[in-house]
Amino acid sequence: MSPGEAAPAGIVPSSLTREELLRRATDLVPILKSRAARTEELRQVPPESVQDLVASGLIRIGNPRRYGGQDVEVDTAFEAAFELGRGCGSTAWCYALWTAHNWWLGHFPERAQDEFFATGPDTLFSSGLNPAGGKSEPVSGGLRVSGRWGFSSGCDASTWAMVAVQGPRAGGLSWLLLP
């Protein structure tokens, strides 16, 4: 956030240090380790592990500062993921994707960021970027999207998805962020 720029209503920028965030990741290792077998059985990160990641503030490392971001280098997210992986590789993988996605979103137009973070700074999205599964066609007011995407790590805890689709222009590829 630049000086004088206000955070959107209801979002408070955070200021945890890199060291504190990495300590919090270390604290989660035994908890995630105790849930690792269950994570494998469920084939998804258990809701309580997602809540632990959210409560720790680690999810917000990738957020733009004005949307509750931690204001640390994005590499801190990957350091945290390496640490979390000592407890559960699957949870660490999804964590890294969610955090990288939120960092990526910070490069989108402000309107898209406002819509995405309207429900709060802990909003998550997954992605299905193989365009072979979907298509789009122009309709009044936007695009109609249809198709199937094969896999999207972390989709169970996500409220948004980014998908790649063919068209609407010949040979074109569109990336769409969908609630």
Backbone bond lengths (Angstrom), bond angles and torsions (degrees), N, CA, C in turn:
res aa  C-N    CA-C-N  psi(-1)  N-CA   C-N-CA  omega(-1)  CA-C   N-CA-C  phi
1 M - - - 1.439 - - 1.525 107.30 -
2 S 1.276 115.60 131.19 1.458 118.50 178.34 1.527 109.01 -81.03
3 P 1.345 116.52 158.93 1.466 119.23 -179.99 1.526 110.56 -54.41
4 G 1.301 116.16 135.12 1.451 121.34 179.31 1.515 114.47 85.59
5 E 1.348 118.15 -11.42 1.462 120.98 179.74 1.520 108.58 -85.07
6 A 1.311 115.59 125.82 1.456 120.53 -178.20 1.522 110.74 -90.00
7 A 1.320 115.31 148.21 1.457 120.60 172.87 1.524 107.77 -73.51
8 P 1.345 117.75 150.44 1.458 119.82 175.59 1.528 110.57 -57.29
9 A 1.309 115.97 154.37 1.464 122.07 -178.51 1.519 110.76 -51.98
10 G 1.319 116.38 134.51 1.454 121.92 175.19 1.516 114.78 84.41
11 I 1.330 118.76 -3.84 1.459 120.90 -179.80 1.519 108.61 -113.64
12 V 1.320 115.33 124.41 1.452 121.24 -179.32 1.525 108.09 -107.80
13 P 1.345 117.63 119.43 1.465 119.10 176.44 1.528 110.01 -58.75
14 S 1.312 116.02 145.49 1.449 121.46 -179.78 1.514 109.60 -103.96
15 S 1.305 116.75 165.54 1.459 119.53 -179.74 1.522 111.69 -145.63
16 L 1.326 117.47 42.31 1.456 119.99 175.78 1.524 108.64 -72.67
17 T 1.310 116.47 144.21 1.459 120.06 179.76 1.528 110.60 -79.17
18 R 1.321 115.29 162.05 1.467 121.47 175.75 1.530 109.48 -55.59
19 E 1.326 116.90 -45.24 1.461 121.45 -177.71 1.525 111.44 -62.42
20 E 1.339 117.06 -42.42 1.464 120.70 179.08 1.530 110.47 -65.50
21 L 1.314 117.35 -41.84 1.463 120.60 179.11 1.527 111.15 -63.24
22 L 1.314 117.02 -42.75 1.473 119.77 179.12 1.530 110.76 -68.36
23 R 1.340 117.93 -33.22 1.469 120.48 174.77 1.524 110.31 -63.39
24 R 1.335 115.54 -40.60 1.464 119.40 178.84 1.526 110.86 -64.98
25 A 1.317 117.73 -37.10 1.465 120.74 176.05 1.530 109.73 -62.64
26 T 1.318 116.95 -44.52 1.466 121.51 178.57 1.526 110.63 -60.29
27 D 1.321 116.91 -40.54 1.465 120.81 179.14 1.526 112.49 -63.16
28 L 1.325 117.25 -27.79 1.466 120.66 -179.56 1.530 113.51 -81.51
29 V 1.327 117.68 -16.65 1.470 120.40 -175.12 1.529 112.69 -54.03
30 P 1.347 120.67 -52.35 1.472 118.73 -178.78 1.530 112.85 -64.41
31 I 1.308 117.35 -32.48 1.466 121.19 179.13 1.525 109.58 -67.03
32 L 1.322 116.24 -47.35 1.473 120.00 179.64 1.526 111.27 -66.13
33 K 1.335 116.33 -36.29 1.469 120.62 178.14 1.525 109.93 -61.76
34 S 1.336 116.84 -39.80 1.467 120.05 -179.72 1.529 111.91 -68.67
35 R 1.325 117.36 -19.61 1.466 121.58 -179.85 1.530 113.36 -104.73
36 A 1.306 117.86 -0.23 1.470 121.10 -173.24 1.530 112.51 -59.31
37 A 1.325 117.59 -45.02 1.471 119.87 -179.71 1.529 110.49 -64.04
38 R 1.317 116.54 -40.37 1.475 120.43 178.36 1.531 110.63 -64.88
39 T 1.322 116.14 -38.97 1.465 120.65 177.47 1.522 109.61 -58.80
40 E 1.327 116.70 -44.54 1.465 120.79 177.93 1.525 111.20 -62.89
41 E 1.329 116.79 -44.25 1.472 120.72 179.60 1.525 111.35 -61.63
42 L 1.313 117.08 -43.30 1.465 121.73 -179.05 1.536 112.64 -73.17
43 R 1.338 115.33 -24.72 1.476 121.96 -174.14 1.529 110.88 62.40
44 Q 1.334 115.24 31.95 1.460 122.98 175.29 1.520 108.22 -164.41
45 V 1.318 115.50 161.73 1.465 120.13 177.41 1.528 107.52 -73.26
46 P 1.330 117.50 125.17 1.468 119.40 -179.71 1.534 111.09 -59.58
47 P 1.322 116.69 146.02 1.470 120.12 -179.51 1.522 113.50 -53.30
48 E 1.334 117.86 -37.00 1.458 119.29 -179.29 1.536 111.83 -67.76
49 S 1.321 117.61 -29.94 1.469 120.01 176.07 1.528 110.47 -71.99
50 V 1.335 116.62 -38.46 1.467 120.02 175.56 1.520 108.72 -61.08
51 Q 1.335 117.27 -44.67 1.467 120.78 179.73 1.522 111.57 -62.84
52 D 1.332 117.24 -37.78 1.464 120.14 177.37 1.532 110.89 -64.08
53 L 1.333 117.12 -40.26 1.467 120.53 177.73 1.521 110.66 -64.15
54 V 1.325 116.00 -42.65 1.464 120.54 179.11 1.526 109.65 -64.27
55 A 1.335 117.02 -49.06 1.467 121.20 -177.55 1.526 111.99 -61.69
56 S 1.319 116.96 -30.33 1.469 120.69 -178.82 1.523 112.95 -73.45
57 G 1.328 117.22 -16.67 1.459 121.05 -176.48 1.517 113.43 84.73
58 L 1.325 117.48 -3.14 1.466 120.66 -177.28 1.525 112.69 -65.52
59 I 1.329 117.39 -34.37 1.466 121.20 -179.37 1.524 110.79 -58.67
60 R 1.310 117.05 -33.13 1.468 121.21 -174.24 1.531 114.19 -79.49
61 I 1.318 118.11 -1.61 1.467 119.25 179.72 1.523 110.60 -57.13
62 G 1.325 117.31 -38.26 1.457 120.55 -177.72 1.512 115.18 -82.70
63 N 1.315 117.25 -14.41 1.466 120.15 -176.64 1.526 111.35 -65.94
64 P 1.328 116.09 146.42 1.462 118.55 167.34 1.540 108.10 -59.63
65 R 1.303 117.07 146.01 1.472 120.84 -176.97 1.522 112.17 -54.57
66 R 1.319 117.67 -40.18 1.464 119.50 -177.51 1.526 112.92 -67.08
67 Y 1.330 117.01 -12.06 1.463 121.55 177.12 1.527 110.70 -113.39
68 G 1.330 116.18 37.19 1.462 121.03 174.64 1.512 114.81 85.90
69 G 1.339 117.98 11.41 1.464 121.39 -179.38 1.518 112.89 -62.67
70 Q 1.315 114.60 157.76 1.467 120.80 -176.31 1.527 113.44 -82.43
71 D 1.312 117.82 -10.38 1.466 122.17 178.22 1.524 111.93 60.47
72 V 1.330 115.45 41.28 1.466 122.13 172.54 1.529 106.97 -121.76
73 E 1.325 116.92 165.40 1.460 120.63 177.79 1.530 109.49 -60.33
74 V 1.325 116.47 141.53 1.460 120.71 -178.71 1.530 111.29 -61.25
75 D 1.330 117.91 -24.68 1.467 120.52 176.63 1.524 111.84 -58.35
76 T 1.328 116.75 -24.85 1.464 120.50 177.70 1.530 110.14 -60.16
77 A 1.330 117.26 -33.93 1.471 120.49 178.45 1.524 110.54 -63.43
78 F 1.324 116.41 -39.50 1.457 118.93 -179.06 1.520 111.33 -73.73
79 E 1.327 117.26 -34.21 1.460 119.99 173.31 1.534 109.78 -62.52
80 A 1.340 116.16 -42.39 1.467 119.99 177.94 1.526 110.32 -63.51
81 A 1.321 117.15 -40.74 1.470 120.47 179.22 1.527 111.41 -62.67
82 F 1.336 117.17 -41.69 1.467 119.97 176.95 1.520 110.29 -58.58
83 E 1.336 115.90 -42.67 1.461 120.35 -179.92 1.530 110.60 -67.05
84 L 1.326 117.36 -46.77 1.473 120.80 179.61 1.532 110.91 -59.60
85 G 1.327 116.57 -32.52 1.461 121.30 -179.99 1.520 113.31 -63.00
86 R 1.331 117.23 -20.48 1.470 119.27 174.63 1.519 110.65 -66.37
87 G 1.343 116.57 -22.76 1.461 120.94 178.40 1.518 112.25 -95.25
88 C 1.329 117.01 -46.50 1.468 121.19 -178.33 1.526 108.61 -157.08
89 G 1.305 115.85 113.07 1.460 121.24 -179.12 1.515 113.08 -61.39
90 S 1.317 117.46 -39.09 1.468 120.79 -178.60 1.526 111.23 -65.94
91 T 1.320 116.42 -43.44 1.460 120.13 178.94 1.529 110.23 -65.51
92 A 1.323 116.66 -41.10 1.465 120.61 178.80 1.523 110.79 -62.79
93 W 1.323 117.44 -40.44 1.472 121.74 179.08 1.528 110.22 -61.15
94 C 1.329 116.92 -50.30 1.468 120.06 -179.25 1.522 110.53 -64.62
95 Y 1.340 117.14 -40.87 1.460 120.74 177.35 1.536 110.39 -57.05
96 A 1.329 116.76 -47.27 1.465 120.66 -178.50 1.524 110.76 -61.37
97 L 1.321 117.12 -40.53 1.467 120.34 178.66 1.525 111.26 -66.40
98 W 1.331 117.34 -47.64 1.465 119.42 -179.57 1.528 111.02 -58.69
99 T 1.318 116.37 -42.91 1.459 120.13 -178.23 1.526 111.20 -69.09
100 A 1.337 116.80 -43.09 1.471 120.23 178.01 1.523 110.78 -64.19
101 H 1.333 116.53 -38.64 1.464 119.87 178.20 1.530 110.82 -61.36
102 N 1.326 117.03 -43.98 1.467 119.25 -179.85 1.523 111.40 -66.97
103 W 1.337 117.30 -32.67 1.465 120.26 173.75 1.532 109.26 -65.34
104 W 1.319 115.91 -44.82 1.461 122.50 179.11 1.531 110.22 -58.05
105 L 1.323 116.37 -43.25 1.459 121.61 -179.67 1.528 111.22 -59.49
106 G 1.325 117.16 -29.30 1.456 121.01 177.73 1.521 113.72 -62.92
107 H 1.321 117.33 -10.35 1.463 122.37 177.64 1.530 111.81 -100.01
108 F 1.319 116.51 1.31 1.459 121.94 178.83 1.531 109.02 -84.19
109 P 1.332 117.06 166.57 1.466 119.77 174.58 1.538 110.62 -58.42
110 E 1.324 115.76 149.74 1.465 121.45 -176.91 1.529 112.07 -56.19
111 R 1.329 117.39 -37.21 1.469 119.97 -179.76 1.531 110.95 -60.53
112 A 1.327 116.83 -42.03 1.468 120.11 178.93 1.529 110.23 -64.83
113 Q 1.328 116.67 -41.09 1.459 120.35 178.67 1.529 110.69 -63.33
114 D 1.328 116.69 -43.89 1.465 120.37 179.07 1.526 111.42 -60.22
115 E 1.328 116.87 -42.76 1.471 120.23 179.31 1.520 110.79 -65.80
116 F 1.329 115.88 -43.92 1.464 120.14 -177.98 1.528 111.12 -63.49
117 F 1.319 117.39 -48.24 1.469 121.37 -176.11 1.526 113.41 -87.10
118 A 1.324 118.02 9.69 1.469 121.06 -179.42 1.525 112.11 -59.81
119 T 1.322 117.66 -28.28 1.465 121.01 179.98 1.522 112.37 -90.95
120 G 1.333 117.12 -0.43 1.460 120.31 176.90 1.515 112.59 127.27
121 P 1.335 115.49 169.38 1.461 121.15 -173.41 1.528 115.19 -77.01
122 D 1.316 117.68 -6.13 1.465 120.07 -179.00 1.529 112.29 -103.60
123 T 1.318 116.17 23.69 1.458 122.68 178.91 1.527 109.14 -70.80
124 L 1.316 116.33 138.48 1.467 121.88 -177.44 1.524 111.00 -121.28
125 F 1.345 116.04 147.89 1.461 119.29 169.79 1.509 110.72 -136.81
126 S 1.315 113.71 151.67 1.454 121.49 174.98 1.521 107.42 -112.35
127 S 1.315 116.21 177.07 1.461 118.31 -176.89 1.523 111.11 -140.12
128 G 1.325 114.08 147.53 1.457 123.65 173.00 1.518 105.87 -130.63
129 L 1.312 117.30 89.81 1.454 120.01 -168.04 1.530 114.18 -99.51
130 N 1.327 118.42 8.39 1.465 120.18 174.08 1.525 107.64 -82.60
131 P 1.333 118.19 107.46 1.467 120.45 -173.47 1.521 114.27 -71.56
132 A 1.325 118.08 -7.27 1.462 120.08 -178.74 1.525 112.13 -65.76
133 G 1.334 117.77 -22.47 1.452 120.85 -175.25 1.507 115.97 -86.22
134 G 1.330 118.51 -14.32 1.452 118.76 -172.89 1.507 113.62 -137.22
135 K 1.316 113.24 166.54 1.461 119.79 176.34 1.519 108.51 -146.05
136 S 1.310 114.39 163.93 1.463 119.56 176.60 1.516 108.18 -137.19
137 E 1.319 114.38 152.44 1.457 119.85 176.04 1.520 108.39 -139.42
138 P 1.327 116.06 142.71 1.466 118.87 179.81 1.531 111.26 -66.37
139 V 1.325 115.05 137.17 1.459 122.82 172.97 1.522 106.74 -137.26
140 S 1.296 116.46 168.14 1.455 120.56 178.43 1.524 110.05 -56.59
141 G 1.314 118.18 121.17 1.455 122.49 177.76 1.513 115.64 88.59
142 G 1.337 118.62 0.84 1.466 118.09 178.83 1.506 113.63 160.79
143 L 1.327 115.41 -135.94 1.456 122.90 -177.73 1.518 109.87 -128.90
144 R 1.311 115.86 146.89 1.472 121.66 169.94 1.522 105.84 -101.74
145 V 1.313 115.91 124.74 1.458 122.37 -177.08 1.521 108.82 -109.52
146 S 1.320 116.06 136.44 1.466 120.06 176.36 1.520 108.99 -146.18
147 G 1.320 115.59 161.39 1.453 120.75 176.91 1.508 112.60 132.62
148 R 1.327 113.78 -171.18 1.463 121.74 178.78 1.522 107.87 -134.66
149 W 1.314 115.08 138.43 1.454 120.84 175.74 1.509 106.50 -116.31
150 G 1.311 116.53 135.97 1.452 121.38 -168.71 1.518 117.17 -67.00
151 F 1.313 118.47 -37.49 1.446 119.53 -171.45 1.514 109.44 -160.21
152 S 1.315 116.62 144.36 1.455 120.17 177.79 1.525 109.12 -151.81
153 S 1.314 115.70 98.46 1.468 120.69 -179.40 1.523 110.88 -56.35
154 G 1.323 115.83 132.02 1.455 121.42 175.87 1.513 115.21 82.01
155 C 1.340 117.68 8.37 1.467 119.78 -176.08 1.524 112.79 -65.47
156 D 1.320 117.90 -28.17 1.464 120.27 -176.73 1.519 112.93 -64.06
157 A 1.322 117.58 -30.80 1.463 121.08 -179.53 1.529 111.96 -97.75
158 S 1.317 116.94 -4.21 1.464 121.47 -175.54 1.521 111.59 -90.14
159 T 1.328 115.00 146.14 1.465 119.72 175.40 1.525 111.34 -106.56
160 W 1.331 117.13 -4.39 1.452 122.75 175.87 1.520 108.23 -132.54
161 A 1.327 115.85 156.82 1.467 121.74 175.06 1.518 108.85 -137.08
162 M 1.309 115.38 141.19 1.460 120.33 170.80 1.521 106.55 -105.79
163 V 1.313 114.99 127.98 1.463 119.85 179.15 1.527 109.08 -126.96
164 A 1.313 115.04 149.57 1.460 121.22 173.56 1.524 107.09 -100.88
165 V 1.316 116.14 138.26 1.464 121.55 179.77 1.530 109.60 -136.87
166 Q 1.317 115.42 154.57 1.451 121.33 172.01 1.517 108.88 -77.94
167 G 1.320 115.76 147.28 1.461 121.25 174.26 1.505 111.79 76.16
168 P 1.296 117.38 179.49 1.448 128.88 15.80 1.540 114.70 -83.25
169 R 1.299 119.10 -15.77 1.465 118.28 178.22 1.523 109.27 -85.93
170 A 1.288 115.98 150.74 1.466 121.62 -176.76 1.528 110.71 -54.55
171 G 1.319 115.70 125.06 1.456 120.96 178.61 1.508 114.27 70.90
172 G 1.340 116.91 4.11 1.458 120.26 -176.34 1.500 113.22 -83.59
173 L 1.298 114.76 157.67 1.450 122.17 177.09 1.519 107.10 -125.50
174 S 1.318 115.77 130.72 1.464 121.02 177.33 1.521 109.26 -119.60
175 W 1.316 116.05 140.11 1.448 122.60 172.78 1.515 106.79 -108.31
176 L 1.318 116.42 122.71 1.454 121.36 -173.37 1.529 109.64 -119.48
177 L 1.312 116.40 133.02 1.449 122.58 175.29 1.513 106.99 -100.81
178 L 1.330 115.88 116.01 1.462 121.75 -171.73 1.525 111.33 -121.15
179 P 1.349 117.14 135.79 1.480 118.09 175.06 1.519 110.37 -71.21
